[in-house]
Each structure stands twice: as structure tokens, then as C-alpha cells.
């Protein structure tokens, strides 16, 4: 057993809680077209020489859901637009995927910063971590 097992257990619980909440929020905001992003959301607790870290994992494009895309930026990949269209049952007629990509490039995409909201709402986890640390310290 790791000497900080209580902290590790609490971080595992927090990771699962944030994972569940993030998935629910993406569904609520209708940000799960293919389900690929939802399926990729996970977490990992890593114990190293410099401490214990909780990492959140997701496909790279979660950053566009979180932060959106600024207007006038790079042209989005057409294949990603086509996959999204297929998942939504939108036919790619008359170059519609190109038109959607161009609109995204010109107008951007509104951000959905749910992970940022979770990170600023850490009060609910502070007491759990404090109690776990006390248990870990007092067992030695």
C-alpha cells in the first residue's frame, strides 16, 4: 500500500466525478456528435517523485469544444466536418462540408468552457483532500 493511499483514493474519486460531470455536461450542451470525444474522456492519477498528480485525458479536439475557435483562424479539416455531418444525418450536398468549414473559419465557434468551470469550483474537493492527507500523515 502506498503511504499516500488515502490521497490517491480521493483523487481517483475526484477524477471519476469530474469525468462523469464533464460527460453529462457535453450531452446537455449537445456537444457529442459522434461520441468519440465522450468515449475519450478519462483521468489518471500518477504518483511520482515530485508528488501526486491527477490528469484529465481526452481527444485533442476537446480544446476546440472548451475554448472554441477564433474567427479568422485556420480552416478546419474537411474530414472532421464530414464526420460530424454524417453523425448528424446531414447530407454533404453541393459542397456543404466546405461551406460549413468556411463558416467556422470566418465566424469561429463559441467556447463551452465546462472544464474551466470545474477547475474553479474546487471547494467541494478541498475538504475531502484535507481529510485524506490527515489520515495519510497520522498513519505513520
DSSP file (Angstrom, degrees, kcal/mol; ACC not computed):
  #  RESIDUE AA STRUCTURE BP1 BP2  ACC     N-H-->O    O-->H-N    N-H-->O    O-->H-N    TCO  KAPPA ALPHA  PHI   PSI    X-CA   Y-CA   Z-CA
    1    1 A X              0   0    0      0, 0.0     2,-0.1     0, 0.0     4,-0.0   0.000 360.0 360.0 360.0 134.5    0.0    0.0    0.0
    2    2 A X    >   -     0   0    0      1,-0.1     3,-1.6     2,-0.1     4,-0.2  -0.412 360.0-124.1 -67.9 144.2    1.3    3.4   -0.9
    3    3 A X  T 3  S+     0   0    0      1,-0.3     3,-0.2     2,-0.1   136,-0.1   0.659 113.6  45.5 -68.5 -12.2    1.9    5.7    2.0
    4    4 A X  T 3> S+     0   0    0      1,-0.1     4,-2.3     2,-0.1    -1,-0.3  -0.157  73.1 131.6-115.7  36.9   -0.4    8.3    0.5
    5    5 A X  H <>  +     0   0    0     -3,-1.6     4,-2.8     1,-0.2     5,-0.2   0.839  68.6  55.6 -61.7 -35.7   -3.2    5.8   -0.4
    6    6 A X  H  > S+     0   0    0      2,-0.2     4,-2.2   126,-0.2    -1,-0.2   0.914 109.6  46.5 -64.6 -41.4   -6.0    7.9    1.1
    7    7 A X  H  > S+     0   0    0    125,-0.3     4,-2.7    -3,-0.2    -2,-0.2   0.934 112.9  50.2 -63.1 -45.8   -5.0   10.9   -1.1
    8    8 A X  H  X S+     0   0    0     -4,-2.3     4,-2.3     1,-0.2    -2,-0.2   0.916 110.4  49.9 -59.2 -44.6   -4.7    8.6   -4.2
    9    9 A X  H  X S+     0   0    0     -4,-2.8     4,-2.2     2,-0.2    -1,-0.2   0.904 111.7  47.8 -62.3 -42.0   -8.2    7.1   -3.5
   10   10 A X  H  X S+     0   0    0     -4,-2.2     4,-2.8     2,-0.2    -1,-0.2   0.910 111.0  50.9 -66.5 -40.9   -9.7   10.6   -3.1
   11   11 A X  H  X S+     0   0    0     -4,-2.7     4,-2.9     2,-0.2    -2,-0.2   0.885 108.9  52.0 -64.4 -36.9   -8.0   11.8   -6.3
   12   12 A X  H  X S+     0   0    0     -4,-2.3     4,-2.4     2,-0.2    -1,-0.2   0.923 111.2  47.6 -61.3 -43.8   -9.5    8.7   -8.1
   13   13 A X  H  X S+     0   0    0     -4,-2.2     4,-2.4     2,-0.2    -2,-0.2   0.912 112.8  48.2 -63.7 -42.6  -12.9    9.6   -6.8
   14   14 A X  H  X S+     0   0    0     -4,-2.8     4,-3.0     2,-0.2     5,-0.3   0.929 110.6  52.0 -63.3 -44.9  -12.5   13.2   -7.9
   15   15 A X  H  X S+     0   0    0     -4,-2.9     4,-2.5     1,-0.2    -2,-0.2   0.925 112.0  45.4 -56.8 -46.6  -11.3   12.1  -11.3
   16   16 A X  H  X S+     0   0    0     -4,-2.4     4,-2.5     2,-0.2    -1,-0.2   0.893 113.1  50.9 -65.7 -39.4  -14.3    9.8  -11.8
   17   17 A X  H  X S+     0   0    0     -4,-2.4     4,-2.6     2,-0.2    -2,-0.2   0.932 113.1  44.1 -63.8 -46.9  -16.7   12.6  -10.5
   18   18 A X  H  X S+     0   0    0     -4,-3.0     4,-3.0     2,-0.2     5,-0.2   0.908 113.0  52.7 -65.4 -41.7  -15.2   15.2  -12.9
   19   19 A X  H  X S+     0   0    0     -4,-2.5     4,-2.4    -5,-0.3    -2,-0.2   0.939 112.2  45.2 -56.9 -48.5  -15.3   12.7  -15.8
   20   20 A X  H  X S+     0   0    0     -4,-2.5     4,-2.4     1,-0.2    -2,-0.2   0.926 115.1  47.1 -62.9 -45.8  -18.9   11.9  -15.1
   21   21 A X  H  X S+     0   0    0     -4,-2.6     4,-2.6     2,-0.2    -2,-0.2   0.897 111.8  50.4 -64.3 -40.7  -19.9   15.6  -14.8
   22   22 A X  H  X S+     0   0    0     -4,-3.0     4,-2.4     2,-0.2    -1,-0.2   0.927 111.2  48.2 -64.9 -43.8  -18.0   16.6  -17.9
   23   23 A X  H  X S+     0   0    0     -4,-2.4     4,-2.0    -5,-0.2    -2,-0.2   0.922 112.7  48.9 -60.8 -44.3  -19.7   13.8  -20.0
   24   24 A X  H  X S+     0   0    0     -4,-2.4     4,-2.7     1,-0.2    -2,-0.2   0.908 111.1  50.0 -61.5 -42.2  -23.1   14.9  -18.7
   25   25 A X  H  X S+     0   0    0     -4,-2.6     4,-2.4     2,-0.2    -1,-0.2   0.896 108.5  51.7 -66.6 -39.8  -22.4   18.5  -19.5
   26   26 A X  H  <>S+     0   0    0     -4,-2.4     5,-3.3     2,-0.2    -1,-0.2   0.901 112.6  46.4 -63.0 -39.5  -21.3   17.7  -23.0
   27   27 A X  H ><5S+     0   0    0     -4,-2.0     3,-1.3     3,-0.2    -2,-0.2   0.927 111.8  50.9 -65.9 -44.3  -24.5   15.7  -23.5
   28   28 A X  H 3<5S+     0   0    0     -4,-2.7    -2,-0.2     1,-0.3    -1,-0.2   0.876 113.5  44.7 -60.7 -38.9  -26.6   18.5  -22.0
   29   29 A X  T 3<5S-     0   0    0     -4,-2.4    -1,-0.3    -5,-0.2    -2,-0.2   0.354 114.3-118.5 -87.8   5.7  -25.0   21.1  -24.3
   30   30 A X  T < 5 +     0   0    0     -3,-1.3    -3,-0.2    -4,-0.1     3,-0.2   0.923  69.7 137.6  58.3  48.6  -25.4   18.7  -27.3
   31   31 A X      < +     0   0    0     -5,-3.3    -4,-0.1     1,-0.1    -1,-0.1  -0.301  42.0  85.4-116.8  45.6  -21.6   18.5  -27.9
   32   32 A X        +     0   0    0     -5,-0.2    -1,-0.1    -6,-0.1    -2,-0.1  -0.159  42.3 154.6-139.3  44.4  -21.3   14.8  -28.6
   33   33 A X  S    S+     0   0    0      1,-0.2    -1,-0.1    -3,-0.2    -2,-0.0   0.867  83.7  13.9 -44.9 -61.6  -21.9   14.3  -32.3
   34   34 A X  S    S-     0   0    0     54,-0.0    -1,-0.2     1,-0.0    -2,-0.1   0.652  96.1-124.8 -93.5 -15.9  -20.0   11.1  -32.9
   35   35 A X  S  > S+     0   0    0     -4,-0.0     4,-2.5     3,-0.0     5,-0.2   0.333  80.8 115.4  86.3  -6.8  -19.5   10.1  -29.3
   36   36 A X  H  > S+     0   0    0      2,-0.2     4,-1.3     1,-0.2    23,-0.2   0.912  76.4  45.8 -63.2 -43.4  -15.7    9.9  -29.9
   37   37 A X  H  > S+     0   0    0      2,-0.2     4,-0.9     1,-0.2     3,-0.5   0.937 112.3  51.2 -65.0 -46.1  -15.0   12.8  -27.5
   38   38 A X  H >4 S+     0   0    0      1,-0.2     3,-0.8     2,-0.2    -2,-0.2   0.918 110.6  49.1 -55.9 -44.8  -17.3   11.4  -24.8
   39   39 A X  H 3< S+     0   0    0     -4,-2.5    -1,-0.2     1,-0.2    -2,-0.2   0.763 108.4  54.4 -67.6 -25.0  -15.6    8.0  -25.1
   40   40 A X  H 3< S+     0   0    0     -4,-1.3     2,-0.3    -3,-0.5    -1,-0.2   0.629  79.4 109.4 -85.6 -13.2  -12.1    9.5  -24.8
   41   41 A X    <<  +     0   0    0     -4,-0.9     2,-0.3    -3,-0.8    17,-0.2  -0.486  44.0 129.3 -71.6 124.0  -12.7   11.4  -21.6
   42   42 A X  E     -A   57   0A   0     15,-2.4    15,-2.9    -2,-0.3     2,-0.3  -0.880  41.2-134.5-156.5-176.3  -10.8    9.8  -18.8
   43   43 A X  E     -A   56   0A   0     13,-0.3     2,-0.3    -2,-0.3    13,-0.2  -0.946   7.5-159.0-146.9 165.6   -8.4   10.6  -15.9
   44   44 A X  E     -A   55   0A   0     11,-2.3    11,-3.1    -2,-0.3     2,-0.6  -0.969  10.7-146.6-152.1 132.5   -5.2    9.2  -14.5
   45   45 A X  E     -A   54   0A   0     -2,-0.3     2,-0.5     9,-0.2     9,-0.2  -0.900  20.7-166.8-100.5 125.3   -3.6    9.5  -11.1
   46   46 A X  E     -A   53   0A   0      7,-2.9     7,-2.7    -2,-0.6     2,-0.6  -0.956   9.4-158.6-119.2 126.1    0.2    9.5  -11.3
   47   47 A X  E     +A   52   0A   0     -2,-0.5     2,-0.2     5,-0.2     5,-0.2  -0.910  29.8 154.5-102.4 121.1    2.5    9.1   -8.3
   48   48 A X  E >   -A   51   0A   0      3,-2.9     3,-1.2    -2,-0.6    -2,-0.0  -0.756  58.8 -87.3-136.2-178.2    6.0   10.4   -8.9
   49   49 A X  T 3  S+     0   0    0      1,-0.3     3,-0.1    -2,-0.2    -2,-0.0   0.794 124.6  49.3 -63.7 -28.8    9.0   11.8   -7.1
   50   50 A X  T 3  S-     0   0    0      1,-0.3     2,-0.3     0, 0.0    -1,-0.3   0.434 123.8 -80.0 -94.6   1.7    7.6   15.3   -7.3
   51   51 A X  E <   -A   48   0A   0     -3,-1.2    -3,-2.9     2,-0.1     2,-0.5  -0.907  56.9 -50.5 139.3-165.8    4.2   14.4   -5.9
   52   52 A X  E     -A   47   0A   0     -2,-0.3     2,-0.4    -5,-0.2    -5,-0.2  -0.956  50.6-170.2-115.2 128.1    0.8   13.0   -6.9
   53   53 A X  E     -A   46   0A   0     -7,-2.7    -7,-2.9    -2,-0.5     2,-0.6  -0.954  17.5-149.2-126.1 138.8   -1.0   14.4   -9.9
   54   54 A X  E     -A   45   0A   0     -2,-0.4     2,-0.4    -9,-0.2    -9,-0.2  -0.935  22.2-168.4-103.7 117.5   -4.5   14.0  -11.3
   55   55 A X  E     -A   44   0A   0    -11,-3.1   -11,-2.3    -2,-0.6     2,-0.5  -0.844  12.6-146.6-106.6 142.5   -4.5   14.2  -15.1
   56   56 A X  E     -A   43   0A   0     -2,-0.4     2,-0.4   -13,-0.2   -13,-0.3  -0.925  18.3-159.8-106.4 135.9   -7.6   14.5  -17.3
   57   57 A X  E     +A   42   0A   0    -15,-2.9   -15,-2.4    -2,-0.5     2,-0.3  -0.886  22.0 144.1-119.1 143.8   -7.4   12.9  -20.7
   58   58 A X        -     0   0    0     -2,-0.4   -17,-0.1   -17,-0.2   -21,-0.1  -0.962  55.5 -71.3-165.9 160.4   -9.4   13.5  -23.9
   59   59 A X    >   -     0   0    0     -2,-0.3     3,-2.3   -22,-0.3     4,-0.2  -0.252  55.2-107.6 -54.7 148.8   -9.0   13.5  -27.6
   60   60 A X  T >  S+     0   0    0      1,-0.3     3,-1.5     2,-0.1     4,-0.2   0.780 113.6  66.3 -53.7 -32.4   -7.0   16.5  -28.7
   61   61 A X  T >> S+     0   0    0      1,-0.3     3,-1.2     2,-0.2     4,-1.0   0.513  72.4  90.2 -77.0   0.6  -10.0   18.3  -30.2
   62   62 A X  H <> S+     0   0    0     -3,-2.3     4,-3.0     1,-0.3     3,-0.3   0.835  77.2  69.4 -57.8 -28.2  -11.6   18.8  -26.8
   63   63 A X  H <> S+     0   0    0     -3,-1.5     4,-2.9     1,-0.2     5,-0.3   0.829  95.8  51.1 -60.4 -32.4   -9.7   22.0  -26.8
   64   64 A X  H <> S+     0   0    0     -3,-1.2     4,-1.1     2,-0.2    -1,-0.2   0.810 110.8  48.1 -75.6 -29.7  -12.0   23.4  -29.6
   65   65 A X  H  < S+     0   0    0     -4,-1.0    47,-1.9    -3,-0.3    -2,-0.2   0.934 119.0  40.1 -71.0 -46.2  -15.1   22.4  -27.6
   66   66 A X  H  < S+     0   0    0     -4,-3.0    46,-0.3    45,-0.2    -2,-0.2   0.954 132.9  21.1 -65.2 -53.1  -13.6   24.1  -24.4
   67   67 A X  H  < S-     0   0    0     -4,-2.9    44,-0.3     1,-0.2    -3,-0.2   0.539  95.2-145.0 -99.1  -8.9  -12.1   27.2  -26.0
   68   68 A X     <  -     0   0    0     -4,-1.1     2,-0.4    -5,-0.3    -1,-0.2  -0.267  30.3 -77.0  71.5-166.9  -14.0   27.4  -29.3
   69   69 A X  B     -B  109   0B   0     40,-1.5    40,-2.1    -4,-0.1     2,-0.1  -1.000  40.6-122.6-131.9 135.2  -12.3   28.7  -32.4
   70   70 A X    >   -     0   0    0     -2,-0.4     3,-1.4    38,-0.2    38,-0.3  -0.454  34.2-100.8 -75.9 149.7  -11.5   32.3  -33.1
   71   71 A X  T 3  S+     0   0    0     36,-0.4    35,-0.2     1,-0.2    36,-0.2  -0.425 107.0  25.2 -65.5 141.3  -12.9   33.9  -36.2
   72   72 A X  T 3  S+     0   0    0     33,-2.9    -1,-0.2    32,-0.2    34,-0.2   0.526  95.0 126.5  82.3   5.9  -10.3   34.2  -39.0
   73   73 A X    <   -     0   0    0     -3,-1.4    -1,-0.1    32,-0.5     3,-0.1   0.136  68.7 -43.2 -78.2-160.8   -8.2   31.3  -37.7
   74   74 A X        -     0   0    0      1,-0.1     2,-0.4    -3,-0.1    -1,-0.2  -0.267  66.0 -99.1 -65.7 153.2   -7.1   28.3  -39.7
   75   75 A X        -     0   0    0     -3,-0.1    -1,-0.1     1,-0.1    27,-0.1  -0.606  44.3-120.0 -71.1 126.1   -9.5   26.4  -42.0
   76   76 A X        -     0   0    0     25,-0.5     2,-0.2    -2,-0.4    29,-0.1  -0.316  37.2 -86.9 -68.7 155.2  -10.9   23.4  -40.1
   77   77 A X     >  -     0   0    0      1,-0.2     4,-1.6     2,-0.1     3,-0.4  -0.429  29.2-144.5 -65.9 128.1  -10.2   19.9  -41.5
   78   78 A X  H  > S+     0   0    0      1,-0.2     4,-2.8    -2,-0.2     5,-0.2   0.864  98.2  59.7 -60.6 -38.3  -13.0   19.0  -44.0
   79   79 A X  H  > S+     0   0    0      1,-0.2     4,-2.3     2,-0.2    -1,-0.2   0.881 104.3  50.0 -61.2 -37.4  -12.8   15.3  -42.9
   80   80 A X  H  > S+     0   0    0     -3,-0.4     4,-2.1     2,-0.2    -1,-0.2   0.892 111.2  49.1 -66.5 -39.0  -13.7   16.3  -39.4
   81   81 A X  H  X S+     0   0    0     -4,-1.6     4,-2.6     2,-0.2    -2,-0.2   0.915 110.6  50.7 -65.3 -42.9  -16.7   18.3  -40.7
   82   82 A X  H  X S+     0   0    0     -4,-2.8     4,-2.5     2,-0.2    -2,-0.2   0.906 109.6  50.0 -63.3 -41.4  -17.8   15.4  -42.9
   83   83 A X  H  X S+     0   0    0     -4,-2.3     4,-2.3     2,-0.2    -1,-0.2   0.917 111.4  49.1 -62.0 -42.9  -17.7   13.0  -39.9
   84   84 A X  H  X S+     0   0    0     -4,-2.1     4,-1.4     1,-0.2    -2,-0.2   0.917 110.8  50.4 -61.7 -43.4  -19.7   15.5  -37.9
   85   85 A X  H  X>S+     0   0    0     -4,-2.6     5,-3.0     1,-0.2     4,-0.5   0.912 109.5  50.3 -62.4 -43.1  -22.3   15.8  -40.7
   86   86 A X  H ><5S+     0   0    0     -4,-2.5     3,-1.3     1,-0.2    -1,-0.2   0.927 108.5  52.6 -60.5 -44.7  -22.6   12.0  -41.0
   87   87 A X  H 3<5S+     0   0    0     -4,-2.3    -1,-0.2     1,-0.3    -2,-0.2   0.790 113.7  44.0 -63.1 -27.1  -23.2   11.7  -37.3
   88   88 A X  H 3<5S-     0   0    0     -4,-1.4    -1,-0.3    -3,-0.3    -2,-0.2   0.422 114.3-115.5 -96.6  -0.5  -26.0   14.3  -37.5
   89   89 A X  T <<5 +     0   0    0     -3,-1.3     2,-0.6    -4,-0.5    -3,-0.2   0.789  63.7 149.5  72.1  27.0  -27.5   12.8  -40.6
   90   90 A X      < -     0   0    0     -5,-3.0    -1,-0.2    -6,-0.2    -2,-0.1  -0.840  44.0-131.8 -96.2 119.1  -26.7   15.9  -42.7
   91   91 A X        -     0   0    0     -2,-0.6     2,-1.5    -3,-0.1     5,-0.1  -0.430  10.8-129.8 -71.1 143.8  -26.1   15.1  -46.4
   92   92 A X        +     0   0    0     -2,-0.1     3,-0.4     4,-0.1     2,-0.3  -0.572  50.2 156.0 -92.6  72.6  -22.9   16.6  -47.9
   93   93 A X    >   +     0   0    0     -2,-1.5     3,-1.2     1,-0.2    -3,-0.0  -0.747  58.5   4.6-100.6 147.1  -24.7   18.0  -51.0
   94   94 A X  T 3  S-     0   0    0     -2,-0.3    -1,-0.2     1,-0.3     5,-0.1   0.830 130.4 -57.9  53.5  37.9  -23.4   20.9  -53.0
   95   95 A X  T 3> S+     0   0    0     -3,-0.4     4,-2.1     3,-0.1     3,-0.4   0.804  85.7 156.3  67.5  29.2  -20.2   21.2  -51.1
   96   96 A X  H <>  +     0   0    0     -3,-1.2     4,-2.6     1,-0.2     5,-0.2   0.860  68.9  56.7 -58.4 -37.5  -22.0   21.7  -47.8
   97   97 A X  H  > S+     0   0    0      1,-0.2     4,-2.4     2,-0.2    -1,-0.2   0.900 108.0  48.3 -62.4 -38.6  -19.0   20.5  -45.8
   98   98 A X  H  > S+     0   0    0     -3,-0.4     4,-2.7     2,-0.2    -1,-0.2   0.921 111.0  50.5 -65.0 -43.2  -16.8   23.1  -47.4
   99   99 A X  H  X S+     0   0    0     -4,-2.1     4,-2.1     2,-0.2    -2,-0.2   0.887 111.5  47.9 -63.9 -39.3  -19.4   25.8  -46.7
  100  100 A X  H  X S+     0   0    0     -4,-2.6     4,-2.5     2,-0.2    -1,-0.2   0.932 112.3  49.1 -65.9 -45.2  -19.6   24.8  -43.0
  101  101 A X  H  X S+     0   0    0     -4,-2.4     4,-2.6     1,-0.2   -25,-0.5   0.911 111.3  49.8 -60.3 -42.5  -15.8   24.7  -42.7
  102  102 A X  H  X S+     0   0    0     -4,-2.7     4,-2.6     2,-0.2    -1,-0.2   0.893 109.4  51.5 -64.0 -39.6  -15.6   28.2  -44.3
  103  103 A X  H  X S+     0   0    0     -4,-2.1     4,-3.4     2,-0.2     5,-0.5   0.913 110.6  48.3 -63.6 -42.2  -18.2   29.5  -41.9
  104  104 A X  H  X S+     0   0    0     -4,-2.5     4,-2.3     1,-0.2   -31,-0.3   0.920 112.4  49.4 -62.4 -43.2  -16.3   28.1  -38.9
  105  105 A X  H  < S+     0   0    0     -4,-2.6   -33,-2.9    -5,-0.2   -32,-0.5   0.906 119.6  37.2 -63.0 -41.6  -13.1   29.7  -40.3
  106  106 A X  H  < S+     0   0    0     -4,-2.6    -2,-0.2   -35,-0.2    -1,-0.2   0.901 132.1  24.3 -77.1 -42.8  -14.8   33.1  -40.8
  107  107 A X  H  < S-     0   0    0     -4,-3.4   -36,-0.4    -5,-0.2    -3,-0.2   0.631  94.5-144.6-103.4 -16.6  -17.0   33.2  -37.8
  108  108 A X     <  -     0   0    0     -4,-2.3     2,-0.4    -5,-0.5   -38,-0.2  -0.238  23.8 -81.8  79.0-174.2  -15.3   30.9  -35.3
  109  109 A X  B     -B   69   0B   0    -40,-2.1   -40,-1.5   -42,-0.1     2,-0.1  -0.996  38.9-111.7-132.5 136.8  -17.1   28.6  -32.8
  110  110 A X        -     0   0    0     -2,-0.4   -42,-0.3   -42,-0.2     2,-0.1  -0.433  38.4-116.4 -66.1 135.9  -18.4   29.7  -29.4
  111  111 A X        -     0   0    0    -44,-0.3     2,-0.2    -2,-0.1   -45,-0.2  -0.383  18.2-162.0 -73.4 154.1  -16.5   28.2  -26.4
  112  112 A X        -     0   0    0    -47,-1.9     2,-2.2   -46,-0.3     3,-0.4  -0.712  12.7-175.7-130.2  78.7  -18.0   25.8  -23.9
  113  113 A X     >  +     0   0    0     -2,-0.2     4,-1.7     1,-0.2     5,-0.1  -0.252  28.9 140.3 -82.0  55.1  -15.5   26.0  -21.0
  114  114 A X  H  > S+     0   0    0     -2,-2.2     4,-2.2     1,-0.2    -1,-0.2   0.896  70.6  53.0 -66.4 -39.8  -17.0   23.4  -18.7
  115  115 A X  H  > S+     0   0    0     -3,-0.4     4,-2.4     1,-0.2    -1,-0.2   0.890 108.0  52.3 -62.4 -37.0  -13.6   22.0  -17.6
  116  116 A X  H  > S+     0   0    0      1,-0.2     4,-1.5     2,-0.2    -1,-0.2   0.895 107.9  51.8 -63.7 -38.6  -12.6   25.5  -16.7
  117  117 A X  H  X S+     0   0    0     -4,-1.7     4,-0.8     1,-0.2    -2,-0.2   0.899 109.5  49.6 -63.6 -40.7  -15.7   25.9  -14.6
  118  118 A X  H >< S+     0   0    0     -4,-2.2     3,-0.9     1,-0.2    -2,-0.2   0.921 107.9  53.8 -64.0 -43.7  -15.0   22.6  -12.8
  119  119 A X  H 3< S+     0   0    0     -4,-2.4     3,-0.3     1,-0.3    -1,-0.2   0.821 108.7  48.8 -62.9 -30.9  -11.4   23.7  -12.1
  120  120 A X  H 3< S+     0   0    0     -4,-1.5     2,-0.6     1,-0.2    -1,-0.3   0.638 102.4  65.5 -83.7 -12.5  -12.6   26.9  -10.4
  121  121 A X    <<  +     0   0    0     -3,-0.9     3,-0.4    -4,-0.8    -1,-0.2  -0.493  60.5 129.6-104.6  60.8  -15.2   25.0   -8.3
  122  122 A X    >>  +     0   0    0     -2,-0.6     3,-1.5    -3,-0.3     4,-1.3   0.502  40.4  94.5 -94.1  -4.6  -12.7   23.1   -6.2
  123  123 A X  H 3> S+     0   0    0      1,-0.3     4,-0.8    -3,-0.2     3,-0.3   0.864  80.0  59.0 -55.9 -37.2  -14.1   23.9   -2.8
  124  124 A X  H 34 S+     0   0    0     -3,-0.4     4,-0.4     1,-0.2    -1,-0.3   0.760 111.3  41.4 -65.5 -23.2  -16.2   20.7   -2.8
  125  125 A X  H <> S+     0   0    0     -3,-1.5     4,-2.3     2,-0.1    -1,-0.2   0.649  95.3  79.6 -96.8 -17.6  -13.0   18.6   -3.1
  126  126 A X  H  X S+     0   0    0     -4,-1.3     4,-2.5    -3,-0.3     5,-0.2   0.915  94.2  46.5 -59.8 -46.8  -10.8   20.6   -0.7
  127  127 A X  H  X S+     0   0    0     -4,-0.8     4,-2.5     1,-0.2    -1,-0.2   0.888 110.9  52.9 -66.1 -38.7  -12.2   19.0    2.5
  128  128 A X  H  > S+     0   0    0     -4,-0.4     4,-2.1     1,-0.2    -1,-0.2   0.929 112.6  44.7 -60.3 -44.8  -12.0   15.5    1.1
  129  129 A X  H  X S+     0   0    0     -4,-2.3     4,-2.5     2,-0.2    -2,-0.2   0.885 111.7  52.8 -67.8 -38.8   -8.3   16.0    0.2
  130  130 A X  H  X S+     0   0    0     -4,-2.5     4,-2.2    -5,-0.2    -2,-0.2   0.935 111.1  46.2 -61.8 -46.5   -7.6   17.6    3.6
  131  131 A X  H  X S+     0   0    0     -4,-2.5     4,-2.2     1,-0.2    -2,-0.2   0.900 112.5  50.5 -63.3 -41.3   -9.2   14.7    5.5
  132  132 A X  H  X S+     0   0    0     -4,-2.1     4,-2.5    -5,-0.2  -125,-0.3   0.905 109.8  50.5 -64.1 -41.4   -7.3   12.2    3.3
  133  133 A X  H  X S+     0   0    0     -4,-2.5     4,-2.7     2,-0.2     5,-0.2   0.916 108.7  51.9 -63.4 -42.7   -4.0   13.9    3.9
  134  134 A X  H  X S+     0   0    0     -4,-2.2     4,-2.5     1,-0.2    -1,-0.2   0.928 110.8  48.2 -58.9 -45.3   -4.6   13.9    7.7
  135  135 A X  H  X S+     0   0    0     -4,-2.2     4,-0.9     1,-0.2    -2,-0.2   0.923 112.9  47.9 -61.0 -44.5   -5.2   10.1    7.5
  136  136 A X  H  < S+     0   0    0     -4,-2.5     3,-0.3     1,-0.2     4,-0.3   0.899 114.3  46.0 -65.1 -39.9   -2.1    9.5    5.5
  137  137 A X  H >< S+     0   0    0     -4,-2.7     3,-1.1     1,-0.2    -2,-0.2   0.916 112.9  48.8 -70.0 -42.0    0.1   11.6    7.8
  138  138 A X  H 3< S+     0   0    0     -4,-2.5    -1,-0.2     1,-0.2    -2,-0.2   0.576  96.0  71.2 -79.2  -8.7   -1.2   10.2   11.0
  139  139 A X  T 3<        0   0    0     -4,-0.9    -1,-0.2    -3,-0.3    -2,-0.1   0.607 360.0 360.0 -81.8  -8.5   -0.9    6.5    9.9
  140  140 A X    <         0   0    0     -3,-1.1    -1,-0.2    -4,-0.3    -2,-0.2   0.414 360.0 360.0-109.6 360.0    2.9    6.8   10.2
